[in-house]
Amino acid sequence: MQRLRSLLFVILFYPGTLLYAITGIAASAFGTRPMRRVVRAWAEFHHRLCKKLLKIRVRPSGHFPRGPALIAVKHQSMFETIEILRLARAPVIVIKRELADMPFFGWITRIYGVIPVDREAGAKALRNLLSEARIVAASGRSVVIFPEGTRVRPGEAPPLRPGFAGLYRVLGLPVVPVAVDSGRLWGRGLVKQPGSIHFQAAEAIPPGLPRAEIEARVHAAINRLEPSAAEPRA
């Protein structure tokens, strides 16, 4: 039954995404705010499909920022990359450049607001990231980053990539770390498992801390839901 539900999700979600993308392009003619509302509606569409079809529920806890912040999110699946658009307020997303350069989709993401990163460009990528971040800082929007740099399996807790510390320094915003355990239910294959996905927002960490301290605190906070973490699950 869950295989059938997962297949039906794919059949509905991807054509639906195309319709939202077309709507978003039309909305962008009237400015960025209408475009952001379409993106928010798309995230709600994804949320409802997951809840009704896949029987996946979201269990948020803690306080998600209503004002500008750097939101550092654990990355285990595609699920949180969309769900965070609901939990945060029209955030700018740090994404890999390949996505931002895709025909059609990439154009939409750039209109909405992203910071593209070329993970193979080394120091040049970091300079470009910080240059884009300075522009974003003036917009008053939050920025979402997946600080480990890529999707990881449950139980994995790699060190944070250098781009996180650079963003923290340049933006001068408080950091809200968010732990996620989506990988238990949302693997790379077709079939998604029913259950609850937790989003635990930790207490905001102030700007201006030394690099070693901010990285240690964020790394611990985003990995709170890992099986090896000392703290029990909520």
C-alpha positions, 0 to 999 in steps of 0.5 A: 500500500505504501508503494502505491501511495508513494507512486501516487505522490510522484504522479501528483507532486511533479505535475503540480510543481510544474503548474506552480512554476508556471504560476510563479513565472506569471506572478513574478511580472508583478514583483517578488512578493507575489512570487514568494506567495506562490512558492509558499503555496507550493510548499503547502501543497507538498506538505498536504500531499505528504500528510494525506497520501504518505501519512507523514506528519511534521512535528515542529518544536522550538521557535522558528525565527520571524525576523532575519536570522541564519537558519542552519538545518540538518539535511537528510532528504529533499523533504526539509528543503521544501518544508523549511519554506513553510516553517520560516518566512520567505527565506533565501536558500543556499543551494548548489549552483547546478540547481540554480543553473537548470533551465526554467527551474533555476530561473524561478529560484533566482527570482525567488531568492537563492545563494548559489554555491559551486561546491567544486570551486574551492576558495572562489566559491566561498568568495562568491558566496560571501559576495551574494550574502552581502546583497541578501543582508540588505534585504531583511530576509532570513537565510537558510543553509544546510551547513554540512554541505550535502545530504547525509544518512541518519547517524552521520554527522560530518563537520560543517563546511567553511561557508557556514562560518563565512556567512555567519561572519558576513551576515551578522545575524543570530543563528537558529540551528534546526535538527531534522530526522527525515532520513528515517522515512524519506530515503532515496528510493521511491517508497516513503515510510509513514510516521512523524518527522521532527523539526527541532529549532534550538535557541537562537545563538547570537552573532559575533562568536569565535568560529570554533565556538559557533561551529561547535554549538551549531554542529551539536544542535543540528545533530540532536536527533541523531541516535548517538546524541546524548539528549533524548528525542522530544 
